[in-house]
Amino acid sequence: MNSLTNHQYYKGLNNRFDNRVKKLVKAGLFYDKELIGFRVRNRNQSNPNNYILNSIIMHSDKRHFNLTLNNMIQ
């Protein structure tokens, strides 16, 4: 990790974000501009279990992201 340049590090983060967005869209979620994240269609918008913020998509580890996604689509 210490040997990565800034460009390599942020490219990795952007690639991870793009791959996770593909996974979210495939699971049937859509982007909500008001929430700044992805949410389940036709569910209560105020319930925190019905959306994933962009910050979680970008910065959470693989395990946390997958658990959050699985909890949303059930």
C-alpha positions as CSV (number, residue, x, y, z in Angstrom):
1,M,0.0,0.0,0.0
2,N,2.8,2.4,0.8
3,S,4.4,1.9,-2.6
4,L,1.3,3.1,-4.5
5,T,1.3,6.5,-6.1
6,N,-1.7,8.8,-5.4
7,H,-3.0,8.0,-8.9
8,Q,-2.8,4.3,-8.4
9,Y,-4.6,4.4,-5.1
10,Y,-7.5,6.6,-6.3
11,K,-7.8,4.6,-9.5
12,G,-8.2,1.5,-7.3
13,L,-10.9,3.2,-5.3
14,N,-12.7,4.4,-8.4
15,N,-12.6,0.9,-9.9
16,R,-14.0,-0.6,-6.7
17,F,-16.8,1.9,-6.6
18,D,-17.7,1.3,-10.3
19,N,-17.7,-2.5,-9.7
20,R,-20.0,-2.1,-6.7
21,V,-22.3,0.2,-8.5
22,K,-22.7,-2.5,-11.2
23,K,-23.5,-5.0,-8.5
24,L,-26.1,-2.6,-7.0
25,V,-27.8,-1.9,-10.3
26,K,-27.9,-5.7,-11.1
27,A,-29.6,-6.2,-7.7
28,G,-32.3,-3.8,-8.7
29,L,-31.3,-0.7,-6.8
30,F,-31.3,2.8,-8.3
31,Y,-29.5,6.1,-7.7
32,D,-31.3,8.6,-5.6
33,K,-29.9,12.2,-5.9
34,E,-31.6,13.3,-2.7
35,L,-30.0,10.6,-0.6
36,I,-26.7,10.7,-2.5
37,G,-26.7,6.9,-2.7
38,F,-28.6,3.9,-4.0
39,R,-31.9,2.7,-2.7
40,V,-34.5,0.0,-3.1
41,R,-37.3,1.1,-5.4
42,N,-40.8,1.5,-3.9
43,R,-39.7,1.3,-0.2
44,N,-39.8,3.9,2.6
45,Q,-37.1,6.4,1.8
46,S,-36.5,7.4,5.4
47,N,-35.6,3.8,6.6
48,P,-31.8,3.6,6.7
49,N,-32.0,-0.1,5.8
50,N,-33.4,0.8,2.3
51,Y,-30.4,2.7,1.0
52,I,-26.6,2.7,0.8
53,L,-24.7,6.0,0.8
54,N,-22.0,6.7,-1.7
55,S,-19.5,6.9,1.2
56,I,-20.2,3.3,2.2
57,I,-20.0,2.1,-1.3
58,M,-16.6,3.8,-1.7
59,H,-14.9,3.2,1.6
60,S,-16.3,0.1,3.3
61,D,-14.5,-3.2,3.2
62,K,-15.8,-6.1,1.1
63,R,-17.5,-7.9,4.1
64,H,-19.4,-4.8,5.3
65,F,-20.5,-3.9,1.8
66,N,-21.8,-7.4,1.1
67,L,-23.6,-7.6,4.4
68,T,-25.3,-4.2,3.8
69,L,-26.3,-5.2,0.3
70,N,-27.7,-8.6,1.5
71,N,-29.7,-6.9,4.2
72,M,-31.2,-4.5,1.7
73,I,-32.4,-7.0,-0.9
74,Q,-34.0,-9.4,1.6
